[in-house]
Amino acid sequence: MIDAVIDAPFGRVVLSARDGTPVAPSERAEALAKDMPRGMRLDHCLVAGLKIGFGTGEPVEAELSCALAHGMEAFAGNGEGLAAWTIESPDLAGAFAIRELDWLERTHSLEVVSYANAKAGLRVRLRAATPRVVTLGFAAAWTHDPASEADELAPWFAVDRVLPF
């Protein structure tokens, strides 16, 4: 398996596939600062990905998962065009996400063969009608010591904003 990895304080977020080329994580929190609503504080937002080659009609399985750190809880927090999970603990608010399957189908002309949601991630099998290379991007964001409800929402807002739509 080939893995693209974001090491977040709430756990290791991994996008895996049999073949592919990892896209290294890049920090986006500073660039997002101007787009964040007033009152939302964000410590970090990282984006990474996996470039996957699709053959004609050959299914490719990809899995997004998070091995949660001790004391962390994950909750599905999907939005329009977003498959996301929010992470909660007393001293950290976090989120990780990938664009949802309908978006992948529309944007990259991929067919979803199968899909399974998990407590902290998902597994999907995708197929393309013609050969192509697609970059599946994912993001993770967090803020330490969230002082308000706005701080708790900031990581989810950040992963939604930073992923292409």
N, C-alpha and C positions, 0 to 999 in steps of 0.2 A: 504494500500500500504506500502511496505517496501522501504526505501530510503537509498542509499549510497550518501554521500554529500561531495563536495569539496567547501569550501567557499573561493572564489578568489576575489580580489579587483574589478574585472570587473563584478562580479555577482555570484550567487549561482548556481553551476553546480550539477545536481541531476540525478542519474540513479534510476529509480523506477520500481518495479514489484509487482504483487499481493503477492507473497511469495518469501522468500529468506533470505539470511544472509548477511548483509553489511560487506564489507572489509574496515577497517578504512584507511583513507588517510595516505600515507607515503611520505616523502620528498625525492626527487631524484636529485635535482639540483647539489649538490656537486659531486655525482657519475657521472653525465652527463658531468661535466666540461671538462674532458679529451677527450670526444667524440665530443665536439662542435667545429665547424670550427673556425679558427682564426678570431677574430674580432666580434664574437657573444657573447653578454652578456646576462645572464639569472639570474633573482633574485630568482625565485622559480619554481619548477615543482613537482606537487603532483600526485600520482597515487592512485586510489581507485577502488572498484569493488563491485559486487553483486554476491554471489553464489546462483544459481537458480537450483532447482530440476525439471527435466523434466520427466513426465510420458510418457508411450508409446502412441504416436499419439496425445497427449493433447497439444493444442496450449498454449503458454505462451506469454503474451504481456509485453514488456519492453519499457521504454521511457527514453531517454536522453534529458535533457533540461537545458537551462540556463536562469535564470531571470536576465536580464541585468541591471546593475546599471545605474543610471542616467548619460546620456551623452555618453554611450558606444554604438558602432555599431558592429554588427556581420555580417560576410560574409562567405559563404561556401568556404572552402579552401581544398577540398579533394585531396588526393594523392593516389599513388598506395597502395591499401590495407588499406586505412585510410579514415574514415568519419570525417571531421574536420571543425571547424569554427575558423576564426581569429577574434580577437576583436581589435578595434581601438578606441583610444581617443587621444587628444593632449599630454597627459602625461603618457600613458601606452600602451604597446603592449601585447596582450595575445592570447591564443588559448586553445581550448579544443577539445577532440577527443575520438573516440572509433574505434576499427578495423572495417572495412567495412563488409557488409553482406556476400560477397563471401568468405572472410577469415573465418567468423564464420561457414559457411556451410562446407568448406573444413576441417578446423581444429577440429571442434567439431561434425561433422556429423549431423548438424541441417538443417532443411528445413525452408526457409523463406516463411511464409504463406502470409504475407502482410507487406508493408513498406510505410511509409509516412515521407517525409522530411519536416522540418519546418525552419523558419528563423534562429532559434538558437537551433537546436536539431533535433531529429527524434523519431519516434514510429515504433516499429517492433513487429510482431507476429512470433514466432519461434516454430517449432515442432521437436521432436526427434522420431526416429523409435523405439528406445529402451530406457528404463529408464537410466538417467544419471544426474550427477550434473556438471554444467558448471559455471565457474567464468567469468562473463563479466567484463572486466577491462576498465577503462576510465581514462583520464589524463587531467590536466589543468596546464598551465605554463604561466608565465608573467615576464615582465621586466618593471620597472618604468623608466620614462624619457628616452625613446629610443633615442640615439644620432646619429644613422645611420640606413641605410636600413638593414644592417646585424642584428642590435639589434631588428628591427621590425620583422625580419624573425625568430629570435631565438626561440620564444615560439612554433611556428609551428614545427620547426625542433626538438625541445625537446619532444613534445608529440608523434611525429612519432618515435623517437629513443627509448623512454621509454616503449612503449606498445609492448608486445610480437608479433613477426611476424612469 
